[in-house]
Amino acid sequence: MPTYSYQCKECGEAFDAVQSFSDDPLTVCPNCGGPLRKLFNSVGVVFKGSGFYRTDSRSSKADTTAKSETKSSSDTAAKVDKATSS
């Protein structure tokens, strides 16, 4: 279950609450009874290495695919020429 951070608008008390996705957000401070606001933090996911962006490894794969297609089509053409000339 996710952990949400809240802070009271009146007393400034900050705390975390473990709640289900379907639970309603907290609205009342347990300290002073004042209104709460939900705090938003950065997500704890870090993508390391290559391959996470659209431009990563695209050109090299496209180049190798194009080269292999060219090579296979030239091999096929050579085989067809040999077969028809015999």
C-alpha positions in Angstrom: 0.0 0.0 0.0 1.3 3.5 -0.8 2.5 6.0 1.8 1.1 9.5 1.5 2.6 12.6 3.1 0.4 15.3 4.7 1.1 18.6 6.3 -1.3 20.7 8.4 -2.0 24.2 7.1 -2.4 25.7 10.6 0.3 24.1 12.8 2.7 22.9 10.1 2.7 19.3 11.5 3.9 16.9 8.8 3.4 13.1 8.9 3.1 10.1 6.6 0.0 7.8 6.4 -0.2 4.4 4.8 -3.4 4.2 2.9 -5.0 2.1 0.2 -5.7 3.6 -3.2 -9.4 3.4 -2.5 -9.2 5.2 0.8 -10.3 8.8 1.0 -7.5 11.4 1.6 -7.1 12.7 5.2 -8.6 16.2 5.7 -8.2 16.9 9.5 -4.9 17.2 11.4 -4.7 14.8 14.3 -2.8 17.4 16.4 -4.8 20.5 16.1 -7.9 19.7 14.0 -6.8 22.0 11.2 -7.1 21.3 7.5 -4.4 19.1 5.8 -2.8 19.3 2.5 -1.3 16.4 0.7 2.4 16.7 -0.1 3.8 15.4 -3.3 7.4 13.9 -3.4 9.6 12.7 -6.2 9.1 9.1 -7.3 11.8 6.6 -6.1 12.4 5.1 -9.5 15.7 5.6 -11.2 16.4 4.4 -14.8 20.1 3.7 -15.3 21.8 2.5 -18.4 21.0 2.9 -22.1 17.8 2.0 -23.9 15.4 4.1 -21.9 15.1 6.9 -24.4 13.7 6.9 -27.9 17.0 7.9 -29.4 19.1 5.3 -27.4 20.3 2.4 -29.6 17.9 3.2 -32.4 20.4 4.2 -35.0 22.7 1.3 -34.4 19.9 -1.3 -34.6 18.4 0.3 -37.7 21.9 0.3 -39.3 22.5 -3.4 -38.5 19.0 -4.3 -39.7 19.5 -2.4 -42.9 22.9 -4.0 -43.5 21.6 -7.5 -42.8 18.6 -7.0 -45.1 21.0 -5.8 -47.9 23.3 -8.7 -47.3 20.5 -11.3 -47.3 18.9 -9.8 -50.5 22.3 -9.8 -52.3 22.9 -13.5 -51.2 19.4 -14.4 -52.5 20.1 -12.6 -55.8 23.4 -14.5 -56.2 21.7 -17.8 -55.5 19.0 -17.0 -58.1 21.6 -16.1 -60.6 23.5 -19.3 -60.1 20.3 -21.4 -60.3 19.2 -19.7 -63.6 22.6 -19.9 -65.2 23.0 -23.6 -64.7 
